[in-house]
Amino acid sequence: MAGKTGARAPREVRDRVGELAAARDRVDADQVERRRREDEAFARYAAADLDAQKVTAERDATLAELDQQRQRVRDAAGAKLAAVEERQRAVLAELNRGGRSAEDLAAVFGLPLKRVRTQLRAAKAETALPRDVPPTASGAADAGAAQGPVVAAEAATATDTDSPGHAG
């Protein structure tokens, strides 16, 4: 019997080795399948990451364009407002020269007295500018541009409307 048991043991060992090898093969197959699924997931993630980079770059470029457009609109509006303020200043100065006090003008136009006085001083300063100096080759407006859009617009308006021989 001892011989039978000994002969049987190698067969049982072989069977068990076969079972273990089969289990290993199943685990290996599962690992191979898992690795294939992971590789596919990595590829999808990398594609999504690239798309995110493109969207971010497009967003940043669009926002930069909008910032530039916003600045252009702001500059254009500032220049237009400066011209409007110049016209308002001219009217205030005209009425003041006609006998209206700063207090009267503030009450009539609903403006703070301080603002009216500031506008009248600015109008006086503009009229005090020397008129006999010819504009430079680039024009008087360019000379004022370095001081800001309001001063540039005032310089351009003062030069255009207050020059000798202008019928305005």
MOHUJO-V900673 format. One record per run of one state. SS is the DSSP state (A for helix, B for strand, O for the rest). FROM is the first residue (numbers start at 0). TO is the last residue. If there is no record, write none. Layout:
<<SS	FROM	TO> <SS	FROM	TO>>
This chain:
<<O	0	0> <A	1	96> <O	97	100> <A	101	108> <O	109	111> <A	112	126> <O	127	138> <A	139	144> <O	145	147> <A	148	161> <O	162	167>>
